[in-house]
Amino acid sequence: MSIKIKNVNDEETYHVTLLRPVRVNRTFLRPGAVVKMKGLVIKEHENDIERVQAAAI
């Protein structure tokens, strides 16, 4: 189930599917990749994200 970006908690970790390349620190993440991101980073790159899902605990 997808989560809306405005409902993302800054400190929690989520699984994210990317639409476009995203640079996080010194690493570029590829489009279509499913990666873990913190909520704060998700909000910074909201236009580059296709889908956000809660990470399993």
C-alpha distance matrix in Angstrom:
0.0 3.8 6.6 10.0 12.8 15.1 13.2 13.4 16.1 18.8 19.6 16.3 15.1 11.8 11.0 11.7 12.4 15.8 17.5 21.0 22.9 22.5 25.3 24.6 27.9 30.0 27.3 25.8 22.3 22.0 19.8 17.1 17.2 14.3 15.8 15.6 16.5 17.5 16.4 19.9 19.9 16.6 18.4 21.4 19.8 17.3 19.0 18.6 14.8 12.6 9.1 8.3 6.3 8.2 11.0 12.3 15.5
3.8 0.0 3.8 6.7 9.2 11.9 10.7 10.8 14.0 16.5 17.8 15.0 13.8 10.4 9.8 9.4 10.3 13.1 14.7 18.0 20.1 19.6 22.4 21.9 25.3 27.5 25.0 23.3 20.0 19.8 17.5 15.4 15.6 13.0 14.3 14.2 14.4 15.4 13.8 17.1 16.9 13.4 14.9 17.9 16.3 13.6 15.3 15.1 11.4 9.5 6.0 5.3 5.1 8.0 11.2 13.5 16.6
6.6 3.8 0.0 3.8 6.3 8.5 6.9 7.4 10.7 13.4 15.1 12.6 12.3 9.4 10.2 10.0 11.7 14.1 15.8 18.7 20.6 19.4 21.9 21.0 24.2 26.8 24.7 23.4 20.5 20.9 18.8 17.3 17.2 14.6 15.0 14.0 13.4 13.5 11.2 14.4 14.9 11.5 12.4 15.8 14.9 12.1 14.5 14.9 11.5 10.6 7.4 5.4 5.8 7.5 11.1 13.8 16.2
10.0 6.7 3.8 0.0 3.8 5.5 5.5 7.0 10.7 13.0 15.6 13.9 14.1 11.6 12.6 11.5 12.9 14.3 15.4 18.0 20.2 18.8 21.4 20.8 24.0 26.7 25.0 23.5 20.9 21.3 19.1 18.2 18.6 16.5 16.7 15.9 14.4 14.2 11.2 13.6 14.3 10.7 10.6 14.0 13.3 10.0 12.3 13.6 10.8 10.4 8.3 7.2 9.0 10.7 14.2 17.2 19.4
12.8 9.2 6.3 3.8 0.0 3.8 5.3 5.3 8.9 10.3 13.3 12.3 12.6 10.6 12.0 10.5 12.4 13.1 14.3 16.3 18.0 16.2 18.4 17.6 20.7 23.6 22.2 20.9 18.7 19.6 17.9 17.6 17.7 15.8 15.3 14.3 12.1 11.6 8.4 10.1 10.8 7.4 6.8 10.3 10.0 7.0 10.0 11.5 9.2 10.2 8.8 7.3 9.9 11.3 14.2 17.6 19.5
15.1 11.9 8.5 5.5 3.8 0.0 3.8 5.6 8.5 10.2 13.6 13.3 14.5 13.3 15.3 14.2 16.2 16.8 17.8 19.5 21.2 19.1 20.9 20.0 22.8 25.9 24.9 23.9 22.0 23.1 21.4 21.4 21.4 19.5 18.8 17.4 14.8 13.4 9.7 10.8 12.5 9.8 7.9 11.5 12.2 9.4 12.2 14.5 12.6 13.7 12.5 10.8 12.9 13.6 16.7 19.8 21.2
13.2 10.7 6.9 5.5 5.3 3.8 0.0 3.8 6.5 9.5 12.1 11.2 12.8 11.7 14.2 14.0 16.5 17.9 19.5 21.5 23.0 20.9 22.6 21.2 23.9 27.1 26.0 25.2 23.0 24.3 22.7 22.2 21.8 19.3 18.5 16.6 14.5 12.8 9.3 11.4 13.6 11.0 10.0 13.9 14.6 12.0 15.2 16.8 14.3 15.0 12.8 10.3 11.3 11.1 14.4 17.1 18.3
13.4 10.8 7.4 7.0 5.3 5.6 3.8 0.0 3.8 6.3 8.8 7.8 9.2 8.6 11.5 11.6 14.6 15.9 18.1 19.8 20.7 18.3 19.7 18.0 20.5 23.8 22.7 22.2 20.2 21.8 20.7 20.3 19.4 16.8 15.5 13.2 10.9 9.0 5.6 8.3 10.3 8.1 8.0 11.7 12.5 10.8 14.4 15.3 12.8 14.1 11.8 8.7 9.7 9.2 11.8 14.9 15.9
16.1 14.0 10.7 10.7 8.9 8.5 6.5 3.8 0.0 3.8 5.6 5.6 8.4 9.4 12.9 13.7 17.2 18.5 21.0 22.3 22.7 19.9 20.7 18.3 20.3 23.8 23.1 23.3 21.5 23.6 23.1 22.8 21.4 18.7 16.7 13.7 11.2 8.3 5.4 7.6 10.6 9.7 9.6 12.8 14.4 13.5 17.3 18.0 15.8 17.4 15.1 11.7 12.0 10.4 12.1 14.8 14.9
18.8 16.5 13.4 13.0 10.3 10.2 9.5 6.3 3.8 0.0 3.8 5.9 8.3 10.1 13.5 14.0 17.5 18.2 20.7 21.4 21.3 18.0 18.2 15.6 17.1 20.8 20.5 21.1 19.9 22.4 22.4 22.7 21.0 18.6 16.1 13.1 9.9 6.4 3.9 4.4 7.9 8.4 8.2 10.6 12.8 12.8 16.7 17.2 15.6 18.0 16.3 13.1 13.9 12.5 13.5 16.4 16.3
19.6 17.8 15.1 15.6 13.3 13.6 12.1 8.8 5.6 3.8 0.0 3.8 6.8 9.8 13.4 14.8 18.5 19.6 22.6 23.3 22.7 19.5 19.3 16.2 17.3 20.8 20.6 21.6 20.4 23.2 23.6 23.6 21.4 18.8 15.9 12.4 9.7 6.1 5.8 6.9 9.6 10.6 11.4 13.4 15.4 15.8 19.6 19.6 17.8 20.0 17.9 14.4 14.4 12.2 12.3 14.7 13.8
16.3 15.0 12.6 13.9 12.3 13.3 11.2 7.8 5.6 5.9 3.8 0.0 3.8 6.6 10.4 12.4 16.2 17.9 21.1 22.3 22.0 19.2 19.5 16.6 18.3 21.6 20.6 21.3 19.5 21.9 22.1 21.5 19.3 16.2 13.7 10.1 8.4 5.6 5.8 8.6 10.5 10.4 12.1 14.5 15.6 15.6 19.3 18.9 16.5 18.2 15.6 11.9 11.1 8.6 8.5 10.9 10.5
15.1 13.8 12.3 14.1 12.6 14.5 12.8 9.2 8.4 8.3 6.8 3.8 0.0 3.8 7.1 9.5 13.3 15.2 18.7 19.8 19.4 16.8 17.4 14.6 16.6 19.4 18.0 18.6 16.4 18.7 19.1 18.3 15.8 12.7 10.0 6.4 5.5 4.4 6.3 9.4 9.8 9.5 12.2 14.2 14.5 14.8 18.2 17.1 14.6 16.1 13.6 10.1 9.3 7.2 6.1 9.1 9.4
11.8 10.4 9.4 11.6 10.6 13.3 11.7 8.6 9.4 10.1 9.8 6.6 3.8 0.0 3.8 6.2 10.0 12.3 15.8 17.5 17.6 15.5 16.9 14.8 17.5 20.0 18.0 17.8 15.1 16.8 16.5 15.4 13.3 10.0 8.2 5.5 5.4 6.2 7.0 10.5 10.2 8.6 11.6 13.9 13.3 13.0 16.1 14.8 11.8 12.8 10.0 6.5 5.7 4.8 4.7 8.5 10.3
11.0 9.8 10.2 12.6 12.0 15.3 14.2 11.5 12.9 13.5 13.4 10.4 7.1 3.8 0.0 3.8 7.0 9.9 13.5 15.5 15.7 14.4 16.2 14.7 17.8 19.7 17.0 16.4 13.1 14.2 13.7 12.1 9.9 6.4 5.5 4.6 6.4 8.9 10.0 13.1 11.8 9.9 13.4 15.2 13.6 13.3 15.7 13.8 10.6 10.9 8.3 5.9 5.1 6.1 5.5 8.9 11.7
11.7 9.4 10.0 11.5 10.5 14.2 14.0 11.6 13.7 14.0 14.8 12.4 9.5 6.2 3.8 0.0 3.8 6.3 9.8 11.8 12.5 11.4 13.9 13.1 16.6 18.4 15.6 14.3 11.0 11.6 10.6 9.4 7.9 5.4 5.3 6.1 6.8 9.6 10.1 12.6 10.6 8.1 11.5 13.0 10.7 10.3 12.2 10.1 6.9 7.5 5.7 4.6 6.3 8.8 9.2 12.6 15.4
12.4 10.3 11.7 12.9 12.4 16.2 16.5 14.6 17.2 17.5 18.5 16.2 13.3 10.0 7.0 3.8 0.0 3.8 6.9 9.5 10.8 11.0 14.1 14.3 18.0 19.1 16.0 13.8 10.3 9.6 7.7 5.9 5.7 4.6 6.7 9.1 10.1 13.2 13.6 15.7 13.3 10.6 13.7 14.6 11.6 11.1 11.7 9.0 6.1 5.4 5.1 6.6 8.6 11.8 12.3 15.4 18.5
15.8 13.1 14.1 14.3 13.1 16.8 17.9 15.9 18.5 18.2 19.6 17.9 15.2 12.3 9.9 6.3 3.8 0.0 3.8 5.7 7.2 7.8 11.3 12.4 16.2 17.1 14.1 11.3 8.1 7.2 4.9 5.1 5.8 6.8 8.2 10.8 10.9 14.0 14.3 15.5 12.6 10.3 13.0 13.0 9.5 9.6 9.4 6.0 4.5 5.4 7.2 9.1 11.9 14.9 15.4 18.7 21.6
17.5 14.7 15.8 15.4 14.3 17.8 19.5 18.1 21.0 20.7 22.6 21.1 18.7 15.8 13.5 9.8 6.9 3.8 0.0 3.8 7.1 8.8 12.6 14.6 18.3 18.9 16.1 12.8 10.2 8.4 5.0 6.1 8.5 10.2 11.9 14.6 14.4 17.2 17.0 17.8 14.9 12.5 14.4 14.1 10.3 10.0 8.3 5.2 5.3 5.4 8.7 11.6 14.6 18.0 18.9 22.2 25.2
21.0 18.0 18.7 18.0 16.3 19.5 21.5 19.8 22.3 21.4 23.3 22.3 19.8 17.5 15.5 11.8 9.5 5.7 3.8 0.0 3.8 6.3 9.9 12.6 16.0 16.2 13.7 10.1 8.4 6.8 4.6 7.8 9.5 11.9 12.8 15.4 14.9 17.7 17.8 17.9 14.6 13.1 14.7 13.5 9.8 10.7 8.7 5.2 7.4 8.8 12.0 14.3 17.4 20.4 20.9 24.3 27.0
22.9 20.1 20.6 20.2 18.0 21.2 23.0 20.7 22.7 21.3 22.7 22.0 19.4 17.6 15.7 12.5 10.8 7.2 7.1 3.8 0.0 3.8 6.8 9.8 13.0 12.6 10.1 6.4 5.5 4.8 5.2 8.9 9.2 11.9 12.0 14.6 14.1 16.9 17.7 17.5 13.8 13.2 15.3 13.4 10.1 12.2 10.9 7.4 9.5 11.6 14.2 15.8 18.6 21.1 21.1 24.4 26.8
22.5 19.6 19.4 18.8 16.2 19.1 20.9 18.3 19.9 18.0 19.5 19.2 16.8 15.5 14.4 11.4 11.0 7.8 8.8 6.3 3.8 0.0 3.8 6.4 9.8 10.3 8.2 5.5 5.2 6.9 7.9 10.9 10.3 11.9 10.9 12.6 11.4 13.8 14.7 14.1 10.3 10.4 12.4 10.2 7.4 10.3 10.1 7.0 9.0 12.0 14.0 14.7 17.5 19.6 19.4 22.9 24.9
25.3 22.4 21.9 21.4 18.4 20.9 22.6 19.7 20.7 18.2 19.3 19.5 17.4 16.9 16.2 13.9 14.1 11.3 12.6 9.9 6.8 3.8 0.0 3.8 6.3 6.7 5.6 4.3 6.2 9.1 11.2 14.1 12.8 14.3 12.4 13.5 12.0 14.0 15.4 14.1 10.3 11.7 13.5 10.7 9.1 12.7 13.0 10.4 12.3 15.6 17.2 17.3 19.9 21.3 20.8 24.1 25.7
24.6 21.9 21.0 20.8 17.6 20.0 21.2 18.0 18.3 15.6 16.2 16.6 14.6 14.8 14.7 13.1 14.3 12.4 14.6 12.6 9.8 6.4 3.8 0.0 3.8 6.0 5.4 6.3 7.5 11.1 13.2 15.5 13.5 14.0 11.2 11.4 9.5 11.1 13.0 11.7 8.1 10.4 12.5 10.1 9.5 13.0 14.4 12.1 13.1 16.5 17.3 16.5 18.7 19.5 18.6 21.9 23.0
27.9 25.3 24.2 24.0 20.7 22.8 23.9 20.5 20.3 17.1 17.3 18.3 16.6 17.5 17.8 16.6 18.0 16.2 18.3 16.0 13.0 9.8 6.3 3.8 0.0 3.8 5.7 8.3 10.4 14.1 16.6 19.0 16.7 17.2 14.2 13.9 12.1 13.0 15.2 13.4 10.4 13.4 15.1 12.4 12.6 16.3 17.7 15.7 16.9 20.3 21.0 20.0 21.9 22.3 21.1 24.1 24.7
30.0 27.5 26.8 26.7 23.6 25.9 27.1 23.8 23.8 20.8 20.8 21.6 19.4 20.0 19.7 18.4 19.1 17.1 18.9 16.2 12.6 10.3 6.7 6.0 3.8 0.0 3.8 6.9 10.0 13.3 16.4 19.0 16.8 18.0 15.4 15.8 14.7 16.2 18.6 17.0 13.8 16.3 18.2 15.4 15.0 18.7 19.5 17.1 18.5 21.7 22.7 22.2 24.1 24.8 23.3 26.2 27.0
27.3 25.0 24.7 25.0 22.2 24.9 26.0 22.7 23.1 20.5 20.6 20.6 18.0 18.0 17.0 15.6 16.0 14.1 16.1 13.7 10.1 8.2 5.6 5.4 5.7 3.8 0.0 3.8 6.4 9.8 13.1 15.5 13.2 14.6 12.2 13.4 12.9 15.2 17.7 16.8 13.3 15.1 17.6 15.3 14.0 17.4 18.1 15.1 16.2 19.0 20.1 19.8 21.6 22.6 21.1 23.9 25.1
25.8 23.3 23.4 23.5 20.9 23.9 25.2 22.2 23.3 21.1 21.6 21.3 18.6 17.8 16.4 14.3 13.8 11.3 12.8 10.1 6.4 5.5 4.3 6.3 8.3 6.9 3.8 0.0 3.8 6.5 9.7 12.5 10.9 13.0 11.5 13.5 13.2 15.9 17.9 17.3 13.5 14.4 16.9 14.6 12.5 15.6 15.6 12.4 13.8 16.4 18.0 18.4 20.5 22.1 21.1 24.1 25.8
22.3 20.0 20.5 20.9 18.7 22.0 23.0 20.2 21.5 19.9 20.4 19.5 16.4 15.1 13.1 11.0 10.3 8.1 10.2 8.4 5.5 5.2 6.2 7.5 10.4 10.0 6.4 3.8 0.0 3.8 6.8 9.1 7.1 9.2 8.3 10.8 11.1 14.4 16.3 16.5 12.7 12.9 15.8 14.3 11.7 14.1 14.3 10.7 11.2 13.4 14.7 15.2 17.2 19.1 18.1 21.1 23.2
22.0 19.8 20.9 21.3 19.6 23.1 24.3 21.8 23.6 22.4 23.2 21.9 18.7 16.8 14.2 11.6 9.6 7.2 8.4 6.8 4.8 6.9 9.1 11.1 14.1 13.3 9.8 6.5 3.8 0.0 3.8 6.4 5.7 9.0 9.6 12.9 13.7 17.2 18.7 19.2 15.5 14.9 17.7 16.5 13.3 15.0 14.4 10.6 11.1 12.4 14.2 15.6 17.7 20.1 19.4 22.3 24.8
19.8 17.5 18.8 19.1 17.9 21.4 22.7 20.7 23.1 22.4 23.6 22.1 19.1 16.5 13.7 10.6 7.7 4.9 5.0 4.6 5.2 7.9 11.2 13.2 16.6 16.4 13.1 9.7 6.8 3.8 0.0 3.8 5.4 8.6 10.3 13.7 14.3 17.7 18.5 19.4 15.9 14.4 17.0 16.2 12.6 13.5 12.3 8.6 8.9 9.3 11.7 13.9 16.3 19.2 19.2 22.2 25.0
17.1 15.4 17.3 18.2 17.6 21.4 22.2 20.3 22.8 22.7 23.6 21.5 18.3 15.4 12.1 9.4 5.9 5.1 6.1 7.8 8.9 10.9 14.1 15.5 19.0 19.0 15.5 12.5 9.1 6.4 3.8 0.0 3.8 6.5 9.4 13.0 14.4 17.9 18.7 20.2 17.2 15.2 18.0 18.0 14.5 14.6 14.0 10.5 9.4 8.6 10.1 12.5 14.2 17.3 17.3 19.9 23.1
17.2 15.6 17.2 18.6 17.7 21.4 21.8 19.4 21.4 21.0 21.4 19.3 15.8 13.3 9.9 7.9 5.7 5.8 8.5 9.5 9.2 10.3 12.8 13.5 16.7 16.8 13.2 10.9 7.1 5.7 5.4 3.8 0.0 3.8 6.1 9.9 11.8 15.5 17.1 18.7 15.5 14.1 17.4 17.4 14.3 15.0 15.2 11.6 10.2 10.2 10.8 12.0 13.3 15.8 15.0 17.6 20.5
14.3 13.0 14.6 16.5 15.8 19.5 19.3 16.8 18.7 18.6 18.8 16.2 12.7 10.0 6.4 5.4 4.6 6.8 10.2 11.9 11.9 11.9 14.3 14.0 17.2 18.0 14.6 13.0 9.2 9.0 8.6 6.5 3.8 0.0 3.8 7.1 9.6 13.2 14.8 17.0 14.4 12.7 16.3 16.9 14.3 14.6 15.6 12.5 10.1 10.0 9.2 9.4 10.0 12.2 11.2 13.8 16.8
15.8 14.3 15.0 16.7 15.3 18.8 18.5 15.5 16.7 16.1 15.9 13.7 10.0 8.2 5.5 5.3 6.7 8.2 11.9 12.8 12.0 10.9 12.4 11.2 14.2 15.4 12.2 11.5 8.3 9.6 10.3 9.4 6.1 3.8 0.0 3.8 6.4 10.2 12.4 14.3 11.7 10.9 14.6 15.1 13.0 14.0 15.7 12.8 10.7 11.7 10.7 9.8 10.3 11.6 10.1 12.9 15.2
15.6 14.2 14.0 15.9 14.3 17.4 16.6 13.2 13.7 13.1 12.4 10.1 6.4 5.5 4.6 6.1 9.1 10.8 14.6 15.4 14.6 12.6 13.5 11.4 13.9 15.8 13.4 13.5 10.8 12.9 13.7 13.0 9.9 7.1 3.8 0.0 3.8 7.0 9.7 12.0 10.1 9.7 13.4 14.3 13.1 14.1 16.6 14.3 12.0 13.4 11.7 9.6 9.5 9.6 7.7 10.7 12.4
16.5 14.4 13.4 14.4 12.1 14.8 14.5 10.9 11.2 9.9 9.7 8.4 5.5 5.4 6.4 6.8 10.1 10.9 14.4 14.9 14.1 11.4 12.0 9.5 12.1 14.7 12.9 13.2 11.1 13.7 14.3 14.4 11.8 9.6 6.4 3.8 0.0 3.8 6.5 8.2 6.4 6.5 10.0 10.9 10.4 11.6 14.5 12.8 10.9 13.2 11.8 9.4 10.3 10.2 9.3 12.8 14.0
17.5 15.4 13.5 14.2 11.6 13.4 12.8 9.0 8.3 6.4 6.1 5.6 4.4 6.2 8.9 9.6 13.2 14.0 17.2 17.7 16.9 13.8 14.0 11.1 13.0 16.2 15.2 15.9 14.4 17.2 17.7 17.9 15.5 13.2 10.2 7.0 3.8 0.0 3.8 5.5 5.5 6.4 9.0 10.3 11.1 12.1 15.6 14.7 12.9 15.4 13.8 10.8 11.5 10.5 10.1 13.4 13.8
16.4 13.8 11.2 11.2 8.4 9.7 9.3 5.6 5.4 3.9 5.8 5.8 6.3 7.0 10.0 10.1 13.6 14.3 17.0 17.8 17.7 14.7 15.4 13.0 15.2 18.6 17.7 17.9 16.3 18.7 18.5 18.7 17.1 14.8 12.4 9.7 6.5 3.8 0.0 3.8 5.5 5.0 6.3 8.8 10.0 10.1 13.9 13.9 12.1 14.4 12.8 9.7 11.0 10.3 11.2 14.6 15.3
19.9 17.1 14.4 13.6 10.1 10.8 11.4 8.3 7.6 4.4 6.9 8.6 9.4 10.5 13.1 12.6 15.7 15.5 17.8 17.9 17.5 14.1 14.1 11.7 13.4 17.0 16.8 17.3 16.5 19.2 19.4 20.2 18.7 17.0 14.3 12.0 8.2 5.5 3.8 0.0 3.8 5.4 5.3 6.5 9.0 10.0 13.6 13.9 13.1 16.1 15.2 12.7 14.5 14.1 14.8 18.2 18.6
19.9 16.9 14.9 14.3 10.8 12.5 13.6 10.3 10.6 7.9 9.6 10.5 9.8 10.2 11.8 10.6 13.3 12.6 14.9 14.6 13.8 10.3 10.3 8.1 10.4 13.8 13.3 13.5 12.7 15.5 15.9 17.2 15.5 14.4 11.7 10.1 6.4 5.5 5.5 3.8 0.0 3.8 5.4 5.1 6.4 8.5 11.7 11.2 10.8 14.1 13.8 11.9 14.1 14.4 14.7 18.3 19.2
16.6 13.4 11.5 10.7 7.4 9.8 11.0 8.1 9.7 8.4 10.6 10.4 9.5 8.6 9.9 8.1 10.6 10.3 12.5 13.1 13.2 10.4 11.7 10.4 13.4 16.3 15.1 14.4 12.9 14.9 14.4 15.2 14.1 12.7 10.9 9.7 6.5 6.4 5.0 5.4 3.8 0.0 3.8 5.4 5.3 5.7 9.2 9.0 7.7 10.8 10.3 8.5 11.3 12.2 13.3 17.0 18.5
18.4 14.9 12.4 10.6 6.8 7.9 10.0 8.0 9.6 8.2 11.4 12.1 12.2 11.6 13.4 11.5 13.7 13.0 14.4 14.7 15.3 12.4 13.5 12.5 15.1 18.2 17.6 16.9 15.8 17.7 17.0 18.0 17.4 16.3 14.6 13.4 10.0 9.0 6.3 5.3 5.4 3.8 0.0 3.8 5.5 5.1 8.7 10.0 9.5 12.5 12.4 10.9 13.8 14.6 16.2 19.9 21.2
21.4 17.9 15.8 14.0 10.3 11.5 13.9 11.7 12.8 10.6 13.4 14.5 14.2 13.9 15.2 13.0 14.6 13.0 14.1 13.5 13.4 10.2 10.7 10.1 12.4 15.4 15.3 14.6 14.3 16.5 16.2 18.0 17.4 16.9 15.1 14.3 10.9 10.3 8.8 6.5 5.1 5.4 3.8 0.0 3.8 5.9 8.5 9.3 10.1 13.7 14.4 13.5 16.5 17.5 18.6 22.3 23.5
19.8 16.3 14.9 13.3 10.0 12.2 14.6 12.5 14.4 12.8 15.4 15.6 14.5 13.3 13.6 10.7 11.6 9.5 10.3 9.8 10.1 7.4 9.1 9.5 12.6 15.0 14.0 12.5 11.7 13.3 12.6 14.5 14.3 14.3 13.0 13.1 10.4 11.1 10.0 9.0 6.4 5.3 5.5 3.8 0.0 3.8 5.6 5.5 6.7 10.5 11.8 11.7 15.1 16.9 17.9 21.7 23.5
17.3 13.6 12.1 10.0 7.0 9.4 12.0 10.8 13.5 12.8 15.8 15.6 14.8 13.0 13.3 10.3 11.1 9.6 10.0 10.7 12.2 10.3 12.7 13.0 16.3 18.7 17.4 15.6 14.1 15.0 13.5 14.6 15.0 14.6 14.0 14.1 11.6 12.1 10.1 10.0 8.5 5.7 5.1 5.9 3.8 0.0 3.8 5.5 5.5 8.5 9.7 9.8 13.5 15.6 17.4 21.2 23.2
19.0 15.3 14.5 12.3 10.0 12.2 15.2 14.4 17.3 16.7 19.6 19.3 18.2 16.1 15.7 12.2 11.7 9.4 8.3 8.7 10.9 10.1 13.0 14.4 17.7 19.5 18.1 15.6 14.3 14.4 12.3 14.0 15.2 15.6 15.7 16.6 14.5 15.6 13.9 13.6 11.7 9.2 8.7 8.5 5.6 3.8 0.0 3.8 5.7 8.2 10.7 12.1 15.9 18.5 20.3 24.0 26.3
18.6 15.1 14.9 13.6 11.5 14.5 16.8 15.3 18.0 17.2 19.6 18.9 17.1 14.8 13.8 10.1 9.0 6.0 5.2 5.2 7.4 7.0 10.4 12.1 15.7 17.1 15.1 12.4 10.7 10.6 8.6 10.5 11.6 12.5 12.8 14.3 12.8 14.7 13.9 13.9 11.2 9.0 10.0 9.3 5.5 5.5 3.8 0.0 3.8 6.8 9.6 11.3 14.9 17.7 18.9 22.5 25.0
14.8 11.4 11.5 10.8 9.2 12.6 14.3 12.8 15.8 15.6 17.8 16.5 14.6 11.8 10.6 6.9 6.1 4.5 5.3 7.4 9.5 9.0 12.3 13.1 16.9 18.5 16.2 13.8 11.2 11.1 8.9 9.4 10.2 10.1 10.7 12.0 10.9 12.9 12.1 13.1 10.8 7.7 9.5 10.1 6.7 5.5 5.7 3.8 0.0 3.8 5.9 7.5 11.2 14.1 15.6 19.2 21.8
12.6 9.5 10.6 10.4 10.2 13.7 15.0 14.1 17.4 18.0 20.0 18.2 16.1 12.8 10.9 7.5 5.4 5.4 5.4 8.8 11.6 12.0 15.6 16.5 20.3 21.7 19.0 16.4 13.4 12.4 9.3 8.6 10.2 10.0 11.7 13.4 13.2 15.4 14.4 16.1 14.1 10.8 12.5 13.7 10.5 8.5 8.2 6.8 3.8 0.0 3.8 7.2 10.4 13.9 15.7 19.0 22.0
9.1 6.0 7.4 8.3 8.8 12.5 12.8 11.8 15.1 16.3 17.9 15.6 13.6 10.0 8.3 5.7 5.1 7.2 8.7 12.0 14.2 14.0 17.2 17.3 21.0 22.7 20.1 18.0 14.7 14.2 11.7 10.1 10.8 9.2 10.7 11.7 11.8 13.8 12.8 15.2 13.8 10.3 12.4 14.4 11.8 9.7 10.7 9.6 5.9 3.8 0.0 3.8 6.7 10.3 12.4 15.5 18.7
8.3 5.3 5.4 7.2 7.3 10.8 10.3 8.7 11.7 13.1 14.4 11.9 10.1 6.5 5.9 4.6 6.6 9.1 11.6 14.3 15.8 14.7 17.3 16.5 20.0 22.2 19.8 18.4 15.2 15.6 13.9 12.5 12.0 9.4 9.8 9.6 9.4 10.8 9.7 12.7 11.9 8.5 10.9 13.5 11.7 9.8 12.1 11.3 7.5 7.2 3.8 0.0 3.8 6.9 9.2 12.6 15.4
6.3 5.1 5.8 9.0 9.9 12.9 11.3 9.7 12.0 13.9 14.4 11.1 9.3 5.7 5.1 6.3 8.6 11.9 14.6 17.4 18.6 17.5 19.9 18.7 21.9 24.1 21.6 20.5 17.2 17.7 16.3 14.2 13.3 10.0 10.3 9.5 10.3 11.5 11.0 14.5 14.1 11.3 13.8 16.5 15.1 13.5 15.9 14.9 11.2 10.4 6.7 3.8 0.0 3.8 6.3 9.2 12.3
8.2 8.0 7.5 10.7 11.3 13.6 11.1 9.2 10.4 12.5 12.2 8.6 7.2 4.8 6.1 8.8 11.8 14.9 18.0 20.4 21.1 19.6 21.3 19.5 22.3 24.8 22.6 22.1 19.1 20.1 19.2 17.3 15.8 12.2 11.6 9.6 10.2 10.5 10.3 14.1 14.4 12.2 14.6 17.5 16.9 15.6 18.5 17.7 14.1 13.9 10.3 6.9 3.8 0.0 3.8 6.5 8.9
11.0 11.2 11.1 14.2 14.2 16.7 14.4 11.8 12.1 13.5 12.3 8.5 6.1 4.7 5.5 9.2 12.3 15.4 18.9 20.9 21.1 19.4 20.8 18.6 21.1 23.3 21.1 21.1 18.1 19.4 19.2 17.3 15.0 11.2 10.1 7.7 9.3 10.1 11.2 14.8 14.7 13.3 16.2 18.6 17.9 17.4 20.3 18.9 15.6 15.7 12.4 9.2 6.3 3.8 0.0 3.8 6.4
12.3 13.5 13.8 17.2 17.6 19.8 17.1 14.9 14.8 16.4 14.7 10.9 9.1 8.5 8.9 12.6 15.4 18.7 22.2 24.3 24.4 22.9 24.1 21.9 24.1 26.2 23.9 24.1 21.1 22.3 22.2 19.9 17.6 13.8 12.9 10.7 12.8 13.4 14.6 18.2 18.3 17.0 19.9 22.3 21.7 21.2 24.0 22.5 19.2 19.0 15.5 12.6 9.2 6.5 3.8 0.0 3.8
15.5 16.6 16.2 19.4 19.5 21.2 18.3 15.9 14.9 16.3 13.8 10.5 9.4 10.3 11.7 15.4 18.5 21.6 25.2 27.0 26.8 24.9 25.7 23.0 24.7 27.0 25.1 25.8 23.2 24.8 25.0 23.1 20.5 16.8 15.2 12.4 14.0 13.8 15.3 18.6 19.2 18.5 21.2 23.5 23.5 23.2 26.3 25.0 21.8 22.0 18.7 15.4 12.3 8.9 6.4 3.8 0.0
